[in-house]
């Protein structure tokens, strides 16, 4: 039996294709409306799974004169119209989307959808619903019971410089295996140990969900993150893109909380905030705490931005602001997080940037490397702060 999957995000296509193939179905994938209509006519599938939020490129606004006007916000419904009203077929259609608009859901059923599934949802649930519609062959593997397709595709940049020991942890493998809406981009920043070899092993185990951006020479954390962020932004499949450290100073649970916050709000940037409070495991070395206060004071008095921890090294942002924040190289190596905020302030203005940037308190932050800020580094940070103050003021 044939199933046609239509989704413009490769992470979703990979997950569905693997799951349904394991169940014994023949799977055809399309990542745009033009291919979806063509493949439907060629393969005559027994089931169509449609993402109603599929994007539309300029040359797809007329698919051989078979589709009427395409609504960019729910263009997948046009494929449903094509199946029901132009071809006049009764092929079962399953809508898979993160859209929670009741009017869109109602419209989908009015147009003839047989099933509607909201993300996030498990691979097991997808298999059950597909088998209910068209029958099935084999049972879904038990390992898929706790694997989920998230509401939205998330790219995560992780800079790596001699991180072999940290990367051998199972946390990275387990997270990307269970969370099918995430793609991890490891930036190897000219490592001199076996970091690159370890990364390639992780990539082999998670084809399509792990990518490696390899810098032959060490460029520093700021530039490594910038290169990774721009690399993911160019793929155009991610709703949100963020970054965190390989030593897991804050863990994936906290990062996922940042993702939940941004996906259920109108914020463009959600940044971690290292606030000591009851129940939180926040470790801050005294010198770092003092420097953070100096930075926050400068941001408040000079730039009028009252943020508590703009320089926190874990952030998630909407993909449409990534190029604005990371398109150009940063002036500093250690305070690029602050530069991100100042770049957005320069573009949007102080009032707007306060509305679009949210600081989410972290439950955990530990300095896993147990390094301390030296006197030299302290003066260097003060110098960098002066540099960006003169540049962005």
C-alpha positions in Angstrom: 0.0 0.0 0.0 1.3 3.5 -0.9 1.3 6.6 1.3 2.1 10.0 0.0 3.6 12.4 2.7 3.6 16.1 2.0 5.6 18.3 4.4 8.1 21.1 3.8 10.3 20.2 6.8 12.8 17.5 6.2 12.9 16.4 9.8 9.2 15.5 9.7 9.5 13.7 6.3 12.5 11.6 7.6 10.5 10.6 10.8 7.3 9.7 8.9 9.1 7.9 6.1 11.1 5.7 8.4 8.2 4.9 10.6 5.8 4.0 7.8 8.4 2.1 5.9 9.0 0.0 9.0 5.3 -0.8 9.1 5.5 -2.2 5.5 4.1 0.7 3.5 5.6 2.1 0.3 6.2 5.8 1.1 6.5 8.7 -1.4 7.6 12.1 0.0 7.1 15.6 -1.3 8.4 18.8 0.3 6.4 21.2 -1.9 3.0 21.6 -3.4 4.1 21.2 -7.0 5.7 17.8 -6.3 2.8 16.7 -4.1 0.3 17.1 -6.9 2.6 15.5 -9.5 3.4 12.5 -7.2 -0.3 12.1 -6.4 -1.1 11.7 -10.1 1.8 9.4 -10.8 1.7 7.1 -7.8 -2.1 7.1 -7.0 -1.5 6.6 -3.2 -3.9 4.8 -0.8 -3.4 7.5 1.7 -2.2 11.1 1.7 -0.7 12.8 4.8 -0.7 16.5 4.3 0.9 19.4 6.3 -1.6 22.2 5.8 1.1 24.8 6.6 3.3 23.8 3.6 5.1 26.8 2.3 4.6 28.0 -1.3 7.4 29.3 -3.5 6.7 31.8 -6.3 6.7 29.2 -9.1 4.2 27.1 -7.4 1.3 29.5 -7.3 0.0 27.9 -10.5 0.4 24.1 -10.6 -0.3 23.5 -14.3 -3.6 25.5 -13.8 -5.0 22.7 -11.6 -5.0 24.6 -8.4 -7.0 27.8 -7.6 -5.6 30.6 -5.5 -3.2 29.3 -2.9 -3.4 30.6 0.7 0.1 30.8 2.0 -1.0 30.2 5.5 -2.8 26.9 4.8 -1.6 25.9 1.4 -1.7 22.2 2.2 -5.5 22.5 2.1 -5.2 23.3 -1.6 -3.8 19.8 -2.2 -6.9 18.4 -0.3 -9.1 20.5 -2.7 -7.2 19.1 -5.6 -7.9 15.5 -4.5 -11.5 16.0 -3.6 -12.8 18.5 -6.2 -10.6 18.3 -9.2 -9.7 14.6 -9.2 -12.9 13.8 -7.4 -11.2 11.0 -5.5 -12.1 9.5 -2.2 -8.5 8.7 -1.2 -8.2 9.0 2.6 -6.5 12.2 3.7 -4.8 12.7 7.0 -3.9 16.3 8.1 -0.7 16.5 10.2 0.0 20.0 11.6 0.7 22.2 14.6 -2.1 24.6 13.6 -4.6 24.9 16.4 -6.9 27.3 14.8 -10.4 25.8 15.1 -11.6 27.5 11.9 -8.8 25.8 9.9 -9.5 22.5 11.5 -13.2 22.8 10.7 -12.4 23.8 7.1 -10.1 20.8 6.7 -13.0 18.4 7.6 -15.4 20.3 5.5 -13.1 19.8 2.5 -13.1 16.1 3.1 -10.2 15.3 5.5 -10.6 11.9 7.2 -8.2 12.4 10.1 -6.6 15.4 11.9 -3.5 15.0 14.0 -2.0 17.8 16.1 1.7 18.0 16.9 3.3 17.1 19.1 2.4 13.4 18.7 4.2 10.1 19.0 5.2 7.8 16.1 3.2 5.1 17.7 0.0 7.2 17.5 0.7 8.0 13.8 1.1 4.3 13.1 -2.1 3.4 14.9 -4.1 6.1 13.0 -2.7 5.1 9.6 -3.6 1.4 10.2 -7.1 2.4 11.3 -7.6 4.3 8.0 -6.1 1.8 5.5 -5.1 -1.3 7.4 -1.5 -2.3 8.1 1.1 -5.0 8.1 3.6 -5.2 11.0 3.6 -3.9 14.6 5.5 -0.6 15.3 8.7 -1.2 17.1 8.6 -0.7 20.8 11.5 1.7 20.6 9.2 4.2 18.8 6.8 4.4 21.8 8.6 7.4 23.3 9.6 9.2 20.1 7.8 12.4 19.3 7.3 14.8 16.4 7.3 18.2 17.9 5.1 21.2 17.0 7.7 22.9 14.9 11.3 22.1 13.8 14.1 23.3 16.1 17.7 23.8 15.1 20.3 23.7 17.9 23.9 24.9 17.4 26.5 23.4 19.7 30.1 24.8 19.4 32.8 22.2 20.1 36.5 22.7 20.8 38.2 19.6 22.2 34.9 18.3 23.6 35.6 14.6 23.0 35.0 13.7 26.7 31.7 15.6 26.8 30.4 14.3 23.5 30.8 10.7 24.6 27.9 11.2 27.0 24.6 9.5 25.9 22.6 12.7 26.5 23.1 13.9 22.9 22.2 10.6 21.3 19.2 10.0 23.6 17.8 13.5 23.1 18.0 13.5 19.3 16.6 10.0 19.1 13.5 10.8 21.2 12.8 14.3 19.9 12.3 14.1 16.2 11.6 17.8 15.7 15.2 18.7 16.7 18.3 18.9 14.6 21.7 19.3 16.3 24.4 21.2 14.4 27.8 20.6 16.0 30.4 23.2 15.0 33.9 21.7 15.3 36.0 24.7 16.1 39.4 23.4 14.9 39.6 20.8 17.7 43.0 19.1 18.2 41.6 15.9 19.9 39.2 13.3 18.5 36.1 15.6 18.7 35.5 15.4 14.9 35.7 11.6 14.9 33.2 11.4 17.8 30.9 13.8 16.0 31.0 11.7 12.8 30.1 8.6 14.8 27.1 10.4 16.4 26.0 11.6 12.9 26.1 8.1 11.5 23.7 6.9 14.2 21.2 9.8 13.5 21.2 10.4 9.8 19.5 13.7 8.9 19.2 14.9 12.5 22.8 15.7 13.1 25.0 17.9 11.0 28.6 19.0 11.4 30.1 22.4 10.5 33.8 21.8 10.4 36.2 24.8 11.0 39.7 23.7 10.1 41.1 26.4 12.3 39.9 27.6 15.7 37.7 30.7 15.2 36.5 31.1 18.8 33.1 30.4 20.4 31.3 33.5 19.1 32.3 32.9 15.4 31.6 29.2 15.7 28.1 29.8 16.9 27.5 32.5 14.3 28.6 30.1 11.5 26.4 27.4 12.8 23.4 29.7 13.2 23.7 31.0 9.6 24.2 27.5 8.3 20.9 26.4 9.8 19.1 29.6 8.8 19.9 29.0 5.1 18.1 25.6 5.2 14.8 27.4 5.6 13.2 24.3 7.4 13.5 25.5 11.0 10.9 27.5 12.9 13.3 28.3 15.6 17.1 28.1 16.0 19.1 28.3 19.2 22.4 27.5 20.8 23.9 25.9 23.9 27.2 24.5 25.1 28.6 21.0 24.6 29.4 20.7 28.3 25.7 21.0 29.1 26.1 23.7 31.6 22.4 23.9 31.2 20.8 20.7 30.1 18.3 19.7 27.4 15.4 19.9 29.8 16.0 23.6 30.4 16.6 24.2 26.6 13.3 22.4 25.9 11.6 24.8 28.4 12.9 27.7 26.4 11.5 26.2 23.3 8.1 25.7 24.9 8.1 29.3 26.0 8.9 30.7 22.6 6.5 28.4 20.7 3.6 29.4 23.0 4.2 33.1 22.9 4.9 36.0 20.6 8.5 36.5 21.7 11.2 36.5 19.0 14.0 35.6 21.4 14.0 33.6 24.6 17.2 33.7 26.6 18.2 31.7 29.6 18.5 33.6 32.9 20.8 32.4 35.7 18.8 33.6 38.7 19.4 31.9 42.1 16.1 30.8 43.6 14.5 28.0 45.6 14.7 24.7 43.7 17.2 25.9 41.1 20.7 24.6 40.8 22.6 27.8 39.7 26.3 27.9 40.2 28.0 31.3 39.6 31.7 31.9 40.4 32.1 35.2 42.3 34.2 37.0 39.7 31.7 36.1 36.9 28.9 37.3 39.1 30.6 40.7 39.6 31.3 41.0 35.8 27.7 40.2 35.0 26.6 43.0 37.3 28.9 45.4 35.6 27.6 44.4 32.1 23.9 44.6 33.3 24.5 48.0 34.8 26.1 49.3 31.6 23.2 47.9 29.5 20.7 49.6 31.8 22.4 53.0 32.2 23.9 53.4 28.7 21.4 51.6 26.5 18.2 51.7 28.6 17.8 47.9 28.5 16.9 46.5 31.9 17.8 42.8 31.4 19.2 40.6 34.2 21.4 38.2 32.2 21.7 39.1 28.5 25.0 37.4 28.3 23.7 33.9 29.3 25.0 31.3 26.8 21.8 29.6 25.9 19.2 31.1 23.6 16.4 30.2 21.2 15.0 32.6 18.6 12.6 32.8 15.7 14.3 32.0 12.4 13.3 35.3 10.9 15.6 37.2 13.3 18.7 34.9 12.9 20.2 36.8 10.0 19.6 40.1 11.7 21.5 38.9 14.8 24.2 36.8 13.2 24.6 38.0 9.6 27.8 40.0 10.4 30.8 39.0 12.5 30.8 40.1 16.1 33.2 42.8 17.4 34.0 40.8 20.6 34.7 37.2 21.4 33.2 37.0 24.9 30.2 39.4 24.8 28.6 38.4 21.5 25.4 37.6 23.4 25.1 41.3 24.4 25.9 42.3 20.8 22.9 40.2 19.7 20.6 42.3 21.9 22.2 45.6 20.8 21.9 44.7 17.1 18.2 43.9 17.5 17.7 47.2 19.5 19.4 49.1 16.6 16.9 47.6 14.2 13.7 47.5 16.2 14.2 50.2 18.8 14.4 49.9 22.5 10.7 49.6 23.3 10.1 46.8 20.7 13.1 44.8 21.6 11.9 44.7 25.2 8.6 43.2 24.0 10.3 40.6 21.8 13.0 39.4 24.2 12.2 37.3 27.2 14.4 36.0 29.9 13.4 32.5 31.1 14.8 31.5 34.5 16.9 28.3 34.3 16.5 25.4 36.6 20.2 24.4 36.2 23.4 26.1 35.3 26.8 24.7 36.4 30.3 25.6 35.2 31.1 22.1 34.3 34.6 22.9 33.3 35.3 24.4 36.7 37.4 27.2 35.3 37.7 30.6 36.9 38.0 34.0 35.3 41.5 35.3 35.5 42.5 38.9 36.2 43.6 39.2 32.6 40.3 37.9 31.3 38.5 40.3 33.6 40.2 43.3 32.2 39.7 41.9 28.7 35.9 41.6 29.3 35.8 45.2 30.6 37.7 46.3 27.4 35.3 44.4 25.2 32.4 46.0 27.0 33.8 49.5 26.3 34.3 48.5 22.7 30.7 47.5 22.1 29.5 50.6 24.1 31.3 52.9 21.7 30.1 51.0 18.7 26.4 50.5 19.4 25.7 53.6 21.4 
